[in-house]
Amino acid sequence: MTEPLIPAILAFRDNGTPFSPRHDDIYHSAVGGLAQAEYVFLQGNGLPGRWQGRRLFTVLETGFGMGINFLMTWAAWRADPARCERLHFVSTEKHPFTKADLLNAYAATLADASIVSLGQTLADAWPMLVPGTHRLEFEGGRVTLTLVFGDAADTLPTLWLRADAFYLDGFAPAKNPELWTPTIFKALARLAGEDATFSTYTSAGDVKRALTQTGFEYRKIEGFGWKRAMLTGRFAPRWRVRRHEPPTPLAVRERHAVVIGTGLAGCAVIERLAARGWRVTSLERHAALARDASGNPAGVFHPLLSRDDGVASRITRSGFLYALQRWNALEQAGHKTLRGSEGLLQLASSEEEASMMAAALARFAYPEEYVIPLARAEAERITKFPLTQDGWLFPHGGWIDPASLCAAQCASAGERLERRFGVEAACVERIGDEWNVFDADGHVLARASAVIFANAHDAARLAGLRYAPTRSVRGQLTLLPAGGLSSLALPVIGEGYAVPLPNGITLTGATYDVDDPERAVQTAGHIENLQRLAHMLPALASTLASQDAASLSGRVAFRCVTSDRVPMIGALADEAAAIHQSERLRGAWPLDLPRAEGLYSAFAYGSRGLVWAALGAELIASQIEGEPWPIPRDLAEDLDPARFLLRALRQGTAR
């Protein structure tokens, strides 16, 4: 190990996270330099030649380390005039650097000015050190880095992508025995595309045997650099053993999609598809975008914490972080949104919840840029109001005007977006190789290779889904005039919420009325909202009690939720075909189901559209394009709109 890197290594702080740094395992790329990384991983995989002229090329790396291999690959892509249109680089890392340590390590080890510049760009985009999958975009989205923080033995089997090249870094059996288990190599074989190549520094016998046993053939190259030998090779199985082939792009005549609905879900899909060069036609029954629940004056966004870090917490964490990144990118491109940046405080609703959350925060040891636990006195100092419980501060949480976000996303699509308002889709039908969308009079509204249903309550009906149990939840919010809460420093949520808006008005609510169709604002709803607010902010109890609820302004919107409170995101199943094959599919998994080619859904976001919409749109765009998925496959399966059909098939009740 070279001497200049020692201070950077010693600067690590072990904060107890599941992937805290290990001081005894710094990847050789920090020492060996760019030349050796280029020789082993670029030349070893036949790059840049193999990506030239292609639309998409995907590299999967085991062990991100300092990111030297990524920076080297990015630089080579930049320098190649015949480069692929989109480069995806996916990498796992159990012990990620902090942003500061990353910069220190680059300063200590890198000499090439262009690589240093790319390193600075990477460090500027470096994600929070929380578990899960982090997707970073560079070069206007043409270079995408998907970082998976966690043990490769656990994370590699959860990825879903088609790899064109493998960088098997960190494959030193003596130091990293967990990286040459059969599980790892089987996972690589499941993800390998046709003629996928690999390269690695090691030539250990255990690695060679594992490669051969899982369908790879290798060639040993003797004598280079500071290593005695390296391995290169390709995926060339003698027989087909995979139950499912890795993802491929949707076969289309023209890259044109129809998005039905222009609320948070639909506008996010429009932005993600247009960013990939798709032409999009949006269909909206209202006269303008964001007119239903997405038309509320403001909504709050924040992660969801839980003791078990279950599905809702994981998808909300990924969605929250990805949404922040996309919103920042929109604003940097000149598409402004109206949002607050003060952070957000969540209060425990009871002593029991406070104790539970304290245990969860202690267990997961999230960094302070993600969440900060606050005793009641500290929370009161921040809010400037007496409170009833402890809480936790989300420094990057806050509020946003949903309509301003929808407008920014559509504006970013530019000329690729055709907007059609005042039209209502009644049914869709496959004619030839395209989907036709008809209105109630049988007129064709649009036709395209792909249709995305993002129209909440109407989505299941329009898509013809029988296995999509959704309910309508009426939510009434209340607008309090400038006065008693004007000094509230940031949004506070708990049993309800209080959001201070720029005009001095405070937004509070909202009621949760299941299957209540009443569209008019009700005095009883205002009273309910005020009572919850008084419980959160007891100093205002008398002031709120004296409010004339009947005179207050408000708004009613209807949220669409599933029976399991998880959204419906992804490719739709061909329900008729699945039921016809019901006996064969009794033991099916999501990948076994026949799909309605070209149909996708993004609905049932409930009250979390702000944190789920961008990630859901990225998942759908990735499925359409055959790109690496932005979340683990098991998590995507929890969101799969076919999950209720799958349960019926397994139970033998699908008819």
Order of alpha helices (4+ residues) and beta strands (2+ residues): alpha-alpha-beta-alpha-beta-alpha-alpha-beta-beta-alpha-beta-alpha-beta-alpha-beta-beta-beta-alpha-beta-beta-alpha-beta-alpha-beta-alpha-beta-beta-alpha-beta-beta-beta-beta-beta-alpha-beta-beta-beta-beta-beta-alpha-alpha-beta-beta-alpha-beta-alpha-alpha-alpha
